[in-house]
Each structure stands twice: as structure tokens, then as C-alpha cells.
Amino acid sequence: MDDHLIPAMFATSRAFAAERAGAAMARARANHRKYGLAGPRLIGSTHAITEVMFDRQFRGDPIESCSREVVYARVAGLVEAGAPIEMTLPALPFKFSSPLKNRGRRPDLAELNFLLGLYEIALTIELIYRAARPGLPGRLARFTVASDGHRFNRFVNEPDAVIEAYRARLTGWIRRLRLDGYITLVDYRALLREAMPPALQRRKAAIAGRARATYAAALWPVFDPYRFAATMVAAAGVEPDPESANREGRFVSLLRSLVYTIRYEALRTLERLPAARYRSLYRELTGHLFEPYAVLSPAELDAGRAELESGPERAPTVGTREYLRQAMLREAWECAINYLAEIKSDRELADDPIMTCLPHHFRWTIHAKSGQLAVSTPIALGIRVQAWAGTAVFRWARGRRIKLCTLPVLALEGTGATPVRLSGFGGQPFFYIDPDIAFADMAEFLSLVRTSLVRRRTG
């Protein structure tokens, strides 16, 4: 793959960056009023650099959450000083453990695709910047990615070792691909520990602690595993910090997404089962999570737990299934409370913690927020899936071009996609190939990638 696939992807990325750099000046001129200018002739290279950050091929949200004039003013100061354009975002936490999403815990081609996307943004900016200031040394644009697995891993039962191994492999890929001049990967927890003032760290922890207690006091009393639809309605009604734009509220929306993120302690015994059988049970239980198998007495639930502890080899009874369902629900409920408390501890600070630590960086994000730039994620089957929540797949795009996307492994296997495994990769697929892409052998497939791969996110 290093000899053929990766070089083909890099060549396409470099060409795409050159194309976007070439288009930036025309786009800036078309948007001159957004820079507060009377006419397009007043646009210069610094405006073109700014325009890259608003390019819909790179920016994920169609609604602009930042002011071009504000971003331009910062860019102009850096360009005048000959300083690099520094950018940052939290991302790449860990490969989710859910067997509906992945078949292993190592970063695969999806993560490499994500890194290439950041490289394209930085390279596009650098091409414009260097053309305007050809004598400047070093890299002129780069990303610092705060790998935030350690921020949430204790809530979803992921060991520190899993987070550290994931980040170490990503760092290895960045070096192997010679992206280390453009992308630096740091640990989120270490970044805050080293760069956030101790008093602010204590305040953030205190906010999280108070929020956790407030959420727990409001939300646990309405928890009823047998009437969970009513429970979610009740939770939206008592949530201490509701989100007015979301009818379900922050808590229920987060709960639904966390169901497939948690590594359930309740299922740990079942992990000893053959992989296919465990996946089948996991899919059944998560699909049944909000509906009871049966209404059981406490004694019957205890019997289901005892049956599980006696050994997972036998097919679980209804009692065991209901015990597992309720245990998983409680884990998810607790996890959502902890997540919201952690998020609130950021929201209630005067400044975003990452920007406190990296105050001169432009702040990018996965999900659009006011004052931040949302990075674009390719769409497949009508959904956007982050690299760590799925596996890479090559699919046909418009115009008989090939696009690299990310999808949950359940969707890939359900459509008959072909897994491609590498030696030394632990049996985990490195990527999939959509069944609509016909090829006789890998040589023919790689030839298709070289001639047909496209890096456009939209259009």
C-alpha cells in the first residue's frame, strides 16, 4: 500500500490543494462585501488565505459561524509578521469499540483520510502564503490536533492503554507519511495540564463536579427502564440546562449517540464469546435497549445476573437479556450525565479551554459552533461519519469518480463491501471497497484510484 495507494492519495491531495488555492482569490473577490470592502479590486492574497477557511470544500457547515472580517484581521497580522497560520481542533479520540461500527481498535485508512483533509487545508493556505511571501522559511500553515480520548474515556469505560496505543499509532502514521511539518498530535489532557493556569483547571473541575451532581439529582429520579419512551420525555422536561433548538434536549440526544460508543461493563463477560456470536448479541441488545424483554421482579433480575455470571456459553434467557438491557441503560444514563457535566465545564469558562492553551491558533471543530470553523466530513449513504466511528470505504462519486468516505462496518458488510486487510494489521480491515466498483485484482483497483480518485467534499 505504501508503494501504490498512499502515493496516489497524496498526489490527488496535492493537486486538490493547488486547485483550491487557485480558486481562493476569485472566491474572495466574489465575497468582497463580507470583508467590508467596497469592491473586488481591494482583495489581496491575505483575503485569499482567509477565504480558504471558508471554502465549502473544507468547511462543513453551510451557515457561517465566524466573521470573515475578524478572521481576516488575525490572518493579516500574521502575514505581516511573516508568522505561520496556526490552527487547532479536538479530534481523533479513539477507535470506537462497538462491533456495529468497527472490526478493530487501530486507526485505519479513515483516520489517514481525516489527516489528509487537514493537510489539504494547511497546504492550500501555504501555497497562497508562499506565493505572496516567497522568502519565508519553514512551514507557513499547520494544525495542532488535540486527541481528546483522555477527556471522555473514563465515562465510556475505555482504558488509558487503548487511548495511548491509538494516539501512538496515529503519531507513527503522521511521521511515516511525512506530515509532521503540517500536523502535530497532542494529548488533550496533557495540553490542559501543561498550558492551562492551575486556578482555571480547578475552576473547570469544580464546575464539572457541581454540574454532575445537579444533573444526577434531576435525571435519576425520572429513570424507569420499563417505560423508557416516557422516561426520555420526562428527562427533556427536567433537564437543568435544556437546549431550546432541540425538542429532545441535550441529554436525550447525547444519550442516543452514546449507546453505540460505550464499552459496556455489563457485556464484559460476553466478550469471551466467539466474535460472531458476541456481535450478534450486541446488535440485538443495543437494538432492544429502549424496549423491555419482560417485566421482572428484583429476584428474577438477580437470577438473570447469576445465570450470566455462571458462564456466557449458553444462550441467554429472557431474564438474562433483561438484566443486561437494564444494566446497559444505567451505564448509558450515567455516561450521558458525566459527558454533559464535562461539556458544561467548558461552556461556563470565559474562553474555550483549547484556546486558553493555544491562544494564537484558529479554532476548528467537528461540530459547528459560534466563533469556530467546522471541518468538512465526506457524506456517504446520506450520513456523515467521523473516522473513529467507522471504517474507510472507496465508493463511486458523481461523474464516475472514486471518493474515500467513512461508514459503520455494519453498513459496509450489509452492502457486501469487500474488506481489504494488510499483513501485520491484526486481521482488522484497513479499508473496504464498495461492491459497485468492479475490478479483477488489486492492481486494477489501484489503477482506478490513481486515475479516478477525487478529494472534493461537496459538488
N, C-alpha and C positions, 0 to 999 in steps of 0.2 A: 504494500500500500504506500509506503514511503517513496517508492520509486515512480509510482504512476498516479494514484488517486490524489494524494496530498499535493504534489506539484500542480496537477490540473486545477484543483480548487484554489490554490494560491494565485495561479496565473489569471483565473477568472476574477478573483477578488481584486487584484491589482488593476486589471482592465476596468472593472466596475468603479473603483475609486477614481481612476482617471476620467471616466465618463461623468461621474457626479461632480468632480472638480471643474470640469469644462462647462457643466450646466449651471454652476452656482452663480456666476456673475449675471447671467441672463435672468435667473430667478430673483436675485437681489434687486435688479433694476425693475422688474415687474412689481416687486413689493416695496418700492422706494418709500411709499407713504407710511408703511409700517415702521420705517426708520425715522419718521418725522421730517422727510426731505421733500423739497418742492418738485424735484424732477429726477429722472433716472440718470442724468449725466453726473450727478453728485455722488453716485455709487462708486466705491473703490474696492480694493482687494480685501480690506478688513470687513466690509459688509459681506463679501462673498464667503469669507471664513465663517462669519456669523450665520449666514444662510444655510451652511452645511448642517448646523444643529437643528434647523427647522425643516430640513429635507424630509419629505414623507417617505422616502426610501429608508431613512434612518430613524425617524421619529414616529412612534407607534400611535399616538393619539391624534385623531383629526382635529380636535379642539386644542388650540394653542394655550398652554398653561404658563408660558413665560412671555415677557415683553421683549420683542426684538431690540428695542432701543436700549433696554437695561443690559441685555446680553452683549450687544454691540459695544457699549461703553466699556465693559470689562475687557472684551477682546481688543479694543483699540489701545487700551493701556498696556496690555501685554505685548502687542505687536510693536508699539512704540519703544518699549524697553527691550525688545528682542528676546522676550521670555517665552518659554513653551506654553501651549494651551493645555493645561492640566484638567482632566476630567475624572469623575469617580461615580461609582454606583455600587450598592449592595446586591450581590447575586451569587450564584453557584454555591449553595449551602451544602448539599449532599445529594447523592442519587437516592430518590425515594425507594423505600423498601417494598412498597405494595406490588404484589405479583400481577396486578392488573395494569401496572404502568411500566415495569422494568423486569428484566431477567437477570439482573446482577447489580452490583453496587459501584462498579468502576465507571468513571467518565468515559463516554463513547463518542462517536462522531457528532452527536448532538451538541455536546459541550465544545468540541472543536469548531463546529459551525457557529456557535454563540461567540466564541473568541474571535473568529474571523470577522463577524459582524462588527465587533468593537474595533478591530484592526482597520476595517474599511473606513469607519468614521475618522479615526486618527490619521490614517494615510491620506484621505481626501483633504482634510484640513492642512496637513503638512505639505501636500503638493501645491496648494494655493499660497500658503505662507512662504514656502521656499522660493517660489517664482517671484514673490514680491521682495523677499529679503534673501537673496542667494548666498550671501556670505556668512550667514549664521551657522554655527557648528551644532552638532548633536541633533537629537530628535526634537521636532517642533510641536508635536502633539502626542499625548499618551494618556492612558487610562490607569487608574488605581482601582482595582476591584476588591471590595471588602467582602470576602467569603463569609457569609453570616450563618453558617451551620451551628457554630457555638452559641449563637444568640438564642436559638429555639430548641436545640437538640434534647435538652433535658425534659422539655414538655412532651416530646413525641417518642421518648424512650430510646433515642439513638445514642450509643456510647461515644465518648470522645474519640476513641480509636477510629471509628468509622469516619468521623468528620476529618480527622487529621490525615488518614490514608487518602481520602478523596482529594483533599487540597494538595497533598504531596504529589499525587499523580497528575493533577492539573498543572502544577508548577513544572513538573517534568515535561509535559507536553508543550508548555509555553517556551521552555528552553530548547526543546528538540525542534520546534518549528521556528526558532529564532525570532519569536515575537517579544522577547523580554525587553527590547527597547521601546515597544509600544504599549505593553500591558504588564502591570505588576499586580500580583495576587497577594493580598494580606489577610490576616485573620481579623475578623470584626472585633472579637472580644479583646484581642491583644492591642488593636488600634485604639480602642476606647481606654483601655487600661494605661497605655503609654502616653496618649495625647490629650485626653480629656482631663481637665482640672479635678483633683480629688474631691473637692467640695461639690462639684457638679455631678460626679459619679455617685456620691452619697445621696444627693437630692433625687437623681433618677431612680436609684434603688428604693428610696422612701416612697416616691410616687407609685412605683410598681407595687410595693407592698400594700399601700392603702387601697389602690385600685383592686388588687386581688381580693382583699377582704370585703370590699364593697360589692364587687361582682358576685362573689360567693354567697354573701348574705342575701342578695336579691334573687339569684338564679337557682340555687339549690332547692329552696322550698317549692318551686314550681316543677321540679323534675319528677316525672312519672313515666317509667319505662313502658307501662302498659297503654298509655294514652299519649303517644308521643306527638301526634299531629297537634293535639290540644296543648301539649307542653311547649311546642315551638311558638304557637300563638301567644301563650302566656309569657314566654321569655321575651318576645318582642314588646310586650306591654309593660314589663317590669324592668327592662334593661336600663341601667343607670345612665348610660351615655348613648342614646339612640342616634341613628343616622337617618335624618328626615327624608333623604332622597331614596332610601331603600325601605320598602314596606316591611320586609322581614327584619330589618335592623342589622347592626354589625354582627351581633352574637350569632344569630341563626345562620347567616350567610357564611360566616367563618366556620361554624360547626360543620356545615355541609361539605366544605372543602377539606377540612381536616380529617374527615372519615377515612380518606384514602391516603393520608400522609403518615398517620401514626403507626409505629411499630408496636402492636398491641401486646402488653404483658399477658393478657388473658389468653393469647394464642401461642405463647412461647412453647408450651408443651406440644402443640400440634406441629411445630416446626421440625420435629423429629420424623414426621411422616415423609414418605416419598414425595418429591416435588409436585408431581402432577396431582396427587390426592390433596396436598395442602392447598394448592392453588384453587382447586375445585371447591373446597370447604370455605376458603377465604372469600371467593366470589359469592358463594351462597350466603354467607353470614353478612357480608357488607351490603348485599342486595336486599337483605331481610332486616336490616338494622333498625328501621323505624316501625316495623310491624312485629308484634309478638308471635312466637310459635304457639304458645299456650299461656294461660293464666295459672301460675303455680303458687303454692304456699311456700313460705320460707323453708320448711322442711324439705319440700320437693326440689327447691333450688339447691339446697345443701346436698341433696342426693345427686343432682346433676353435676355439681362440682366434684364430689367424691368419685363419681364414675370417671370423670376426666382425669383426675389425679391418679387413678389406678392404672392408666395407660391409654394412649390415644389410638391404639391399633384397631380397636373395634369401632364400627360405625356409630357415631354419637346419637344418642336417643334424643327425643324431643326435649326432655329435661336438661340434657347437657347443652343442646343448642340454645335453649332459652337462657340458661345460666351464662353462656358465652356472650350472647347478644346483649344482655343487661350489663355484663362486666365491660364489654367494649363501649357501650353507650356511656357508662360512667367515666371511662377513660377519656372519651372524646369530649364530654361535657367539661371535665376538669381541664383538659388541654386548651379548650377554647377560652376558658376563664383566664388561664395563665397567659395565653397569647394576647388577649385584649389588654391585660394589665401591662404587659411589656410594651405593646404599641402605644398605650396611653402615656407611658413614662417618657416616650419620645415627643408625643404631641404637646405635652404640657410644659416642655422646656422652651425657653425663648428661641433657641436655634436647634435645627436638626443636629443630632449627635455627630454624624459623619462630617457635616460642615463645620462643626466646632473643632473637630480634629484636623480637617483638611480645608481650611477657610478660603484658600485661593483656587480651589477646584470648582469646575462647573458640575452641578449635581444632576446626574441622570438617575433614572429609576425604572423598575419593571412595570409598575402601575402608575398611571398618570396622577400627579399631584401638583397643586398650585406651586409655582416657582421652580418646578423641576421638569426635566426633559425625559419623556418616556421613550425608551428604546424600542424599536420595532421588532416584532416577532412574526415570522412567516406563518401564514394560515394554511391549514390542511383540513379537509373534511369540514370546513366551516368553523374550526376552533383554533385557538392559539394555545400551544403547549410549550412550557418552558423546557429547556434542555434537560434539567434534572428531574423532570416529571414524566419523562418518556424516553423514546429511543429514536435515533435518526432514521429517516427513510427518504430514498430518492423517488420522486413522483414526477409524472408529466405535468408541465405547466402550460399556459397559453402559448400558442404558436409552436407546438411540438418542441418545447424547450424542457429541460430537466431542472427541477428545483429540489433542494435539500430542505426537508421540514422535520418536525418532531411530532410524534403521535404516541399515545399509550400503546404498550405492546399488545394489549387485548384487541385493540382495533386493528393492529398490523396483522396479527395472527388470524383474526376473524376474516380479513380480506384475502388471506393467502399470500401475504408478502413473503419474500424469500429472505431468510436471515443469512447474513454473511459473518462468519466467525474467523478470528485471527488466532494463530497459534500463540500460546502464552497469554491469552486473554481470559483464561478461566472458563471457557465454554460460553461466556456471555456474548450475544451477538454484538458486533461493533456497529453494524447498521443493517437496515433492511432495504429491499428493492421491491417497489410496488409491482404487482402481477401484470399490470398493463404495459410495463416496459419489457419488451421481448428481446432476448439476447441468447446466443448459442453458448457462450462461455464468458469468463471474466474479462478476457482480452477484448471481446466485442463490447461488453458493458463499459469498460474503461474508455474505449474509443468513443462511445456515446457521450460519456461525461466530458471528455476533452472537447468535443465539438458542440455539445448542446446544453451544458450547464449554465444556468442563469442565476444571478445574485439579487435580482430585483425583489423587493418585498411586496410591492404593490404594482398594479398595472401590467 
